[in-house]
Amino acid sequence: MRKAIVVGWINKGKEADCGETMKNQLMIKRLEELGVECIQLDFKNWKKHPWVLVSLLANILFNRDSTLIMSTSVQNVYPIMKLLKIIKSKQNTVNWVIGGSLGNYVLDGKYDKNVIGYVKHTIVESIVMKEQLSSVGIDNVIVKPNFKPISYYPPLKNDVNYNKLRFVFIGRIMAEKGCTYIMQTAEQLNDEGYKDKFEITFYGKIADQYEDEFTKYINSLDNVSYGGFLNMQVNSSYNELSSFDMMLFPTYWKGEGFAGIIIDAFVSGLPIIASDWAHNKIFLKEGLDTIFVEVHDITALKKEMKNCIDGKYDLISMKNNARIRAKEFDVNNVITEELLKEIEI
């Protein structure tokens, strides 16, 4: 049987609680469906179980016939990559990149291109990152988008209630994801007489350092609420998400890659108001499934939310466009036997 050693944040045996654990759990499940035995080395909260480091070293030294897949932020596995280069490892290795920062880090010299390039195969989510890496001589790069298993499509809303438009934010709740901008925009819209014409619901895990600020906003805005955590591995969560009209995604998080919640939005038939940040314009199509606003621009966000509320966009058409795009990111269409052959598993 083919074997792979998977290193990353997995949260093994528990519900995925962030984008990385979600991606890794789904990747492992798909690999196993394709007949790959996965040895899982879970580095989430590794300081509470440091023996995982011993297990990793043992696998590198004594399990060399297995493919080593590093699927986490580069800062978490860079020491491993350096070790592999130092010992001149011949093991088949894959850097399955999480997030959108690796290319910039290599160009800035934060990480040695020769260390990153020593890994036999690198999988990135964006053609921009591939071009960044290729520009410094790292050519063993494959582009594959983020993915989700798509076995269920919720009923698509065929009308929009412009008397009260429903916006949703889903993801890690923190300032860098644009949450404060959403709150400030809601305040301004309310002050301009739109209070009864829209509502916003937040779903996701609240960052510890942001909880007080977030709670203060929630308590002060009658038309903004917190819905808790949506488990997007169950159908009922997609039913809930599809009841909204638009998703808000004014992120400026430095590690932004291809957020999995974009796929959730597409499956649910939700067009997006997104910031022109990182790789967003690679994955999202302006005017078809997305309305773009400049980064850090509350005035632009308010303008486009107001335009949506006032019915100046054909949201039904945008919903249909979003739904059509979802199948591009079905895990069965991304992780295939052809990909496994390409990365030599």
Buried (B, 14 or more C-beta within 10 A) or exposed (E): EBBBBBBBBBBBEEEBBBBBBBBBBBBBEBBEEBEBEBBBBBBBEBEEEEEBBEBBEEBBEEBEEBBBBBBBBBEBBBEBBBBBBEEEBEBBBBBBBBBBBBBBBBBEEEBBBEBBBBBBBBBBBBEBBBEBBEEBEBEBBBBBBBBBEBEEBBEBBEEBEBEEBBBBBBBBBBBBBBBBBBBBBBBBBBEEEBBEBBBBBBBBEBBEEBEEBBEEBBEEBEBBEBEEBBEBBEEEBBEBBBBBBBBBBBBBBEBBBBBBBBBBBBBBBBBBBBBBBBBBBBBBBEEBBBBBBEBEBBEBBBBBBBEBBEEEBEBBEBBBBBBEBBEBBBBBEBBBEEBBEEBEB
